Each structure stands twice: as C-alpha cells, then as structure tokens.
C-alpha cells in the first residue's frame, strides 16, 4: 500500500520536473536569440540611448545646479543693489530747501524792482560724483538682471533638451538626441553657461566701484576702505585666473581662466618652456636628472626645446 503511494508520488514529481524543464528550455531559447533575430540599428540605438542618458544626466544635472546657484545669487544681489539705488535716487532730485531759498530770493528781487521776471526754473544742483555713482550702480543692476534672464532661459533650454528621450521609438529618440546634442555643441551652450558666473562677477565688481564713487565725496575714509577691499578681491581673482590659465594642475579654475585659455592658447605653451629653461639654469648641470626631465617636459611644451640650450 505504501509502495504504491510512493510510486504515484514519484511519477507525479517526475512529470512536474519534466514540465518545469520544458518551460525553462523554452525561456532559454527565447532569451538566446541569434544576432540575425535582432535589428542591428535597434541594438545600436538601444545601447546609444543608455550611454547618452547617463552622460546627459550628469551634464544636465551640472547645468541645472549652476543655473539654480546663479538665480539665487542674482536674486540676493538685486535686492541689495536696489536698496542702495533707492537710497541714492533722492540725491538726483531738487533739494526742497534750495527751491524754497530760490523762491524767497526771487520774491525779494521782485519787491525791490517791482518789475516782471521770468518764471522760476527748478533748482537742481546734483554732484557729478553722485551721477557717476548712480550710473555705475544702474549698470551693475542691469548686468545682474541680464544674467538672471539668461539663467531662466537656460532652465527652459534644459527642459527642451530632455524632451528628446520621451517620445518615439528607440531609433527616433536616439537620432533626435544626437541632433540636439550636436546643436548644443555647435551653438555654444556650454559657453553661455560659463558666461553666467562672469556676468555676475562683473555686476559685483561694478557695484563695488559704484559704492566707492558715491562715498568718495561724502566719506573719503570709508571709500578708501571699500576700495582696498574691492581691489584686493579683484587682484586675487585675476591672479588665480592667470594661474589656472598657465598651469593645468592649478585647482583654482574659473570661467575667466577658460576664456583666457581660449583667447591666448600660446600662453600655456610659452610659459611651460620658460619654466623648464629657468629651472634648468637654476639647478645647474645634472646630467643624471635633466635628460629625463627634459624628455618628459618637452612634449608638454608643444614647442621645440633645444637640449643644448637648456643644459647650459
């Protein structure tokens, strides 16, 4: 009795095992498709979209973060600069006390002469320094608002670029993305993104100069303190920009250094060879060190270096 039950269970188990094996083999056959079964174009664009999505995610994330930072800085800076401009605007209007004094003087003249007189013109005695400071501050605010406007447009450009991966087939999405990425490089979107910090820094510099111009006649000591701070900051920024332009290993990279490198590509090459020559002349003849050093540094200079000249 028990033997018959055991044999029945064994047969049922074998049938279940065969069924599972058959299903597994069918699944493996479906997965193991031959290369002829896959469209080469579809396979290529599938891999392309995967790599492109990873690349675009990093790139657009960086752009989006930079734009958010620029918008935040532009908003705070606009509030501060507007407050200063509002304080200076009354200086551009006629002084009520001066107008009252002019009216009293005209009445006195009329009483003495009992004759007609021309209508009294508004009295306005604005210092040229105030006008100059107001112009610089307005220029600073205008540059800052222009940078904020570009940042808002940049957010819209990013959203438009992302639409390439949301519609159509795999091939269509890949082709559309490639067209947009090529256009992104052709039309210099990266240059515009790098230009935003430069505009904000320019607005900050103009703001500092405007404050110095406004305080120059009011409080010379305060103006000199601010002038030292502004000029020190500008000298530091210019120094690290030039250093980053000359040396590749300089960690203080700025958008200005990128622009300088594009405008003066010969600076890095010429400076590299110059430092090789100066170092060689300073350390003296070291035949065991300098041939190896020159062999390693000469390709970096991209200029023909004379070994005999450097070894003098």
WOQUIDA-V898150 format. One record per residue. N is the residue number from 1. RES is the residue in three letters. SS is DSSP state (h for helix, s for strand, l for the rest). PSI is psi in whole degrees, -180 to 180 (none if undefined). Layout:
n=N res=RES ss=SS psi=PSI
n=N res=RES ss=SS psi=PSI
This chain:
n=1 res=UNK ss=l psi=-49
n=2 res=UNK ss=h psi=-35
n=3 res=UNK ss=h psi=-41
n=4 res=UNK ss=h psi=-42
n=5 res=UNK ss=h psi=-41
n=6 res=UNK ss=h psi=-41
n=7 res=UNK ss=h psi=-38
n=8 res=UNK ss=h psi=-43
n=9 res=UNK ss=h psi=-36
n=10 res=UNK ss=h psi=-41
n=11 res=UNK ss=h psi=-42
n=12 res=UNK ss=h psi=-39
n=13 res=UNK ss=h psi=-39
n=14 res=UNK ss=h psi=-41
n=15 res=UNK ss=h psi=-41
n=16 res=UNK ss=h psi=-39
n=17 res=UNK ss=h psi=-44
n=18 res=UNK ss=h psi=-37
n=19 res=UNK ss=h psi=-44
n=20 res=UNK ss=h psi=-40
n=21 res=UNK ss=h psi=-40
n=22 res=UNK ss=h psi=-44
n=23 res=UNK ss=h psi=-40
n=24 res=UNK ss=h psi=-41
n=25 res=UNK ss=h psi=-38
n=26 res=UNK ss=h psi=-41
n=27 res=UNK ss=h psi=-42
n=28 res=UNK ss=h psi=-38
n=29 res=UNK ss=h psi=-37
n=30 res=UNK ss=h psi=-36
n=31 res=UNK ss=h psi=-38
n=32 res=UNK ss=l psi=68
n=33 res=UNK ss=l psi=146
n=34 res=UNK ss=l psi=159
n=35 res=UNK ss=h psi=-28
n=36 res=UNK ss=h psi=-20
n=37 res=UNK ss=h psi=-13
n=38 res=UNK ss=l psi=134
n=39 res=UNK ss=l psi=123
n=40 res=UNK ss=h psi=-38
n=41 res=UNK ss=h psi=-44
n=42 res=UNK ss=h psi=-42
n=43 res=UNK ss=h psi=-43
n=44 res=UNK ss=h psi=-48
n=45 res=UNK ss=h psi=-26
n=46 res=UNK ss=h psi=-48
n=47 res=UNK ss=h psi=-39
n=48 res=UNK ss=h psi=-45
n=49 res=UNK ss=h psi=-36
n=50 res=UNK ss=h psi=-46
n=51 res=UNK ss=h psi=-41
n=52 res=UNK ss=h psi=-39
n=53 res=UNK ss=h psi=-40
n=54 res=UNK ss=h psi=-43
n=55 res=UNK ss=h psi=-45
n=56 res=UNK ss=h psi=-33
n=57 res=UNK ss=h psi=-45
n=58 res=UNK ss=h psi=-44
n=59 res=UNK ss=h psi=-49
n=60 res=UNK ss=h psi=-33
n=61 res=UNK ss=h psi=-41
n=62 res=UNK ss=h psi=-46
n=63 res=UNK ss=h psi=-43
n=64 res=UNK ss=h psi=-42
n=65 res=UNK ss=h psi=-41
n=66 res=UNK ss=h psi=-40
n=67 res=UNK ss=h psi=-40
n=68 res=UNK ss=h psi=-43
n=69 res=UNK ss=h psi=-41
n=70 res=UNK ss=h psi=-41
n=71 res=UNK ss=h psi=-40
n=72 res=UNK ss=h psi=-46
n=73 res=UNK ss=h psi=-41
n=74 res=UNK ss=h psi=-39
n=75 res=UNK ss=h psi=-46
n=76 res=UNK ss=h psi=-41
n=77 res=UNK ss=h psi=-38
n=78 res=UNK ss=h psi=-40
n=79 res=UNK ss=h psi=-42
n=80 res=UNK ss=h psi=-47
n=81 res=UNK ss=h psi=-36
n=82 res=UNK ss=h psi=-38
n=83 res=UNK ss=h psi=-41
n=84 res=UNK ss=h psi=-40
n=85 res=UNK ss=h psi=-39
n=86 res=UNK ss=h psi=-35
n=87 res=UNK ss=h psi=-27
n=88 res=UNK ss=h psi=-24
n=89 res=UNK ss=h psi=-42
n=90 res=UNK ss=h psi=-24
n=91 res=UNK ss=h psi=-18
n=92 res=UNK ss=h psi=-4
n=93 res=UNK ss=l psi=156
n=94 res=UNK ss=l psi=141
n=95 res=UNK ss=l psi=123
n=96 res=UNK ss=h psi=-36
n=97 res=UNK ss=h psi=-39
n=98 res=UNK ss=h psi=-39
n=99 res=UNK ss=h psi=-40
n=100 res=UNK ss=h psi=-43
n=101 res=UNK ss=h psi=-38
n=102 res=UNK ss=h psi=-39
n=103 res=UNK ss=h psi=-44
n=104 res=UNK ss=h psi=-39
n=105 res=UNK ss=h psi=-39
n=106 res=UNK ss=h psi=-40
n=107 res=UNK ss=h psi=-41
n=108 res=UNK ss=h psi=-41
n=109 res=UNK ss=h psi=-39
n=110 res=UNK ss=h psi=-38
n=111 res=UNK ss=h psi=-33
n=112 res=UNK ss=h psi=-38
n=113 res=UNK ss=h psi=-22
n=114 res=UNK ss=l psi=30
n=115 res=UNK ss=l psi=171
n=116 res=UNK ss=l psi=161
n=117 res=UNK ss=l psi=160
n=118 res=UNK ss=l psi=155
n=119 res=UNK ss=l psi=145
n=120 res=UNK ss=l psi=125
n=121 res=UNK ss=l psi=149
n=122 res=UNK ss=l psi=136
n=123 res=UNK ss=l psi=123
n=124 res=UNK ss=l psi=109
n=125 res=UNK ss=l psi=87
n=126 res=UNK ss=l psi=133
n=127 res=UNK ss=l psi=138
n=128 res=UNK ss=h psi=-30
n=129 res=UNK ss=h psi=-41
n=130 res=UNK ss=h psi=-42
n=131 res=UNK ss=h psi=-42
n=132 res=UNK ss=h psi=-44
n=133 res=UNK ss=h psi=-41
n=134 res=UNK ss=h psi=-39
n=135 res=UNK ss=h psi=-43
n=136 res=UNK ss=h psi=-41
n=137 res=UNK ss=h psi=-40
n=138 res=UNK ss=h psi=-37
n=139 res=UNK ss=h psi=-40
n=140 res=UNK ss=h psi=-45
n=141 res=UNK ss=h psi=-38
n=142 res=UNK ss=h psi=-44
n=143 res=UNK ss=h psi=-40
n=144 res=UNK ss=h psi=-44
n=145 res=UNK ss=h psi=-36
n=146 res=UNK ss=h psi=-41
n=147 res=UNK ss=h psi=-40
n=148 res=UNK ss=h psi=-38
n=149 res=UNK ss=h psi=-42
n=150 res=UNK ss=h psi=-37
n=151 res=UNK ss=h psi=-40
n=152 res=UNK ss=h psi=-43
n=153 res=UNK ss=h psi=-38
n=154 res=UNK ss=h psi=-39
n=155 res=UNK ss=h psi=-39
n=156 res=UNK ss=h psi=-38
n=157 res=UNK ss=h psi=-38
n=158 res=UNK ss=h psi=-43
n=159 res=UNK ss=h psi=-40
n=160 res=UNK ss=h psi=-38
n=161 res=UNK ss=h psi=-36
n=162 res=UNK ss=h psi=-23
n=163 res=UNK ss=h psi=-15
n=164 res=UNK ss=h psi=-24
n=165 res=UNK ss=h psi=21
n=166 res=UNK ss=l psi=-11
n=167 res=UNK ss=l psi=151
n=168 res=UNK ss=l psi=-178
n=169 res=UNK ss=l psi=179
n=170 res=UNK ss=h psi=-43
n=171 res=UNK ss=h psi=-44
n=172 res=UNK ss=h psi=-42
n=173 res=UNK ss=h psi=-41
n=174 res=UNK ss=h psi=-43
n=175 res=UNK ss=h psi=-41
n=176 res=UNK ss=h psi=-40
n=177 res=UNK ss=h psi=-41
n=178 res=UNK ss=h psi=-39
n=179 res=UNK ss=h psi=-44
n=180 res=UNK ss=h psi=-36
n=181 res=UNK ss=h psi=-39
n=182 res=UNK ss=h psi=-42
n=183 res=UNK ss=h psi=-35
n=184 res=UNK ss=h psi=-41
n=185 res=UNK ss=h psi=-38
n=186 res=UNK ss=h psi=-42
n=187 res=UNK ss=l psi=3
n=188 res=UNK ss=l psi=44
n=189 res=UNK ss=h psi=-37
n=190 res=UNK ss=h psi=-37
n=191 res=UNK ss=h psi=-41
n=192 res=UNK ss=h psi=-40
n=193 res=UNK ss=h psi=-37
n=194 res=UNK ss=h psi=-22
n=195 res=UNK ss=h psi=-27
n=196 res=UNK ss=h psi=-52
n=197 res=UNK ss=h psi=-34
n=198 res=UNK ss=h psi=-41
n=199 res=UNK ss=h psi=-43
n=200 res=UNK ss=h psi=-39
n=201 res=UNK ss=h psi=-36
n=202 res=UNK ss=h psi=-41
n=203 res=UNK ss=h psi=-40
n=204 res=UNK ss=h psi=-40
n=205 res=UNK ss=h psi=-44
n=206 res=UNK ss=h psi=-37
n=207 res=UNK ss=h psi=-45
n=208 res=UNK ss=h psi=-42
n=209 res=UNK ss=h psi=-39
n=210 res=UNK ss=h psi=-40
n=211 res=UNK ss=h psi=-40
n=212 res=UNK ss=h psi=-44
n=213 res=UNK ss=h psi=-36
n=214 res=UNK ss=h psi=-39
n=215 res=UNK ss=h psi=-6
n=216 res=UNK ss=l psi=-40
n=217 res=UNK ss=l psi=-19
n=218 res=UNK ss=l psi=-53
n=219 res=UNK ss=l psi=98
n=220 res=UNK ss=h psi=-36
n=221 res=UNK ss=h psi=-47
n=222 res=UNK ss=h psi=-39
n=223 res=UNK ss=h psi=-39
n=224 res=UNK ss=h psi=-37
n=225 res=UNK ss=h psi=-47
n=226 res=UNK ss=h psi=-37
n=227 res=UNK ss=h psi=-42
n=228 res=UNK ss=h psi=-42
n=229 res=UNK ss=h psi=-45
n=230 res=UNK ss=h psi=-46
n=231 res=UNK ss=h psi=-35
n=232 res=UNK ss=h psi=-45
n=233 res=UNK ss=h psi=-40
n=234 res=UNK ss=h psi=-41
n=235 res=UNK ss=h psi=-40
n=236 res=UNK ss=h psi=-44
n=237 res=UNK ss=h psi=-43
n=238 res=UNK ss=h psi=-37
n=239 res=UNK ss=h psi=-46
n=240 res=UNK ss=h psi=-29
n=241 res=UNK ss=h psi=-43
n=242 res=UNK ss=h psi=-40
n=243 res=UNK ss=h psi=-43
n=244 res=UNK ss=h psi=-25
n=245 res=UNK ss=h psi=-34
n=246 res=UNK ss=h psi=-44
n=247 res=UNK ss=l psi=129
n=248 res=UNK ss=l psi=-31
n=249 res=UNK ss=l psi=4
n=250 res=UNK ss=l psi=124
n=251 res=UNK ss=l psi=-8
n=252 res=UNK ss=l psi=58
n=253 res=UNK ss=l psi=137
n=254 res=UNK ss=l psi=161
n=255 res=UNK ss=h psi=-34
n=256 res=UNK ss=h psi=-37
n=257 res=UNK ss=h psi=-34
n=258 res=UNK ss=h psi=-43
n=259 res=UNK ss=h psi=-40
n=260 res=UNK ss=h psi=-39
n=261 res=UNK ss=h psi=-36
n=262 res=UNK ss=h psi=-35
n=263 res=UNK ss=h psi=-35
n=264 res=UNK ss=l psi=72
n=265 res=UNK ss=l psi=-20
n=266 res=UNK ss=h psi=-15
n=267 res=UNK ss=h psi=-44
n=268 res=UNK ss=h psi=-41
n=269 res=UNK ss=h psi=-48
n=270 res=UNK ss=h psi=-43
n=271 res=UNK ss=h psi=-36
n=272 res=UNK ss=h psi=-46
n=273 res=UNK ss=h psi=-35
n=274 res=UNK ss=h psi=-44
n=275 res=UNK ss=h psi=-32
n=276 res=UNK ss=h psi=-44
n=277 res=UNK ss=h psi=-44
n=278 res=UNK ss=h psi=-41
n=279 res=UNK ss=h psi=-38
n=280 res=UNK ss=h psi=-43
n=281 res=UNK ss=h psi=-29
n=282 res=UNK ss=h psi=-41
n=283 res=UNK ss=h psi=-15
n=284 res=UNK ss=l psi=-172
n=285 res=UNK ss=l psi=116
n=286 res=UNK ss=l psi=84
n=287 res=UNK ss=l psi=-21
n=288 res=UNK ss=l psi=-15
n=289 res=UNK ss=l psi=-45
n=290 res=UNK ss=h psi=-37
n=291 res=UNK ss=h psi=-43
n=292 res=UNK ss=h psi=-41
n=293 res=UNK ss=h psi=-43
n=294 res=UNK ss=h psi=-39
n=295 res=UNK ss=h psi=-33
n=296 res=UNK ss=h psi=-33
n=297 res=UNK ss=h psi=-25
n=298 res=UNK ss=h psi=-40
n=299 res=UNK ss=h psi=-26
n=300 res=UNK ss=h psi=-25
n=301 res=UNK ss=h psi=-30
n=302 res=UNK ss=l psi=20
n=303 res=UNK ss=l psi=147
n=304 res=UNK ss=l psi=115
n=305 res=UNK ss=l psi=130
n=306 res=UNK ss=l psi=116
n=307 res=UNK ss=h psi=-39
n=308 res=UNK ss=h psi=-38
n=309 res=UNK ss=h psi=-40
n=310 res=UNK ss=h psi=-27
n=311 res=UNK ss=l psi=0
n=312 res=UNK ss=l psi=none
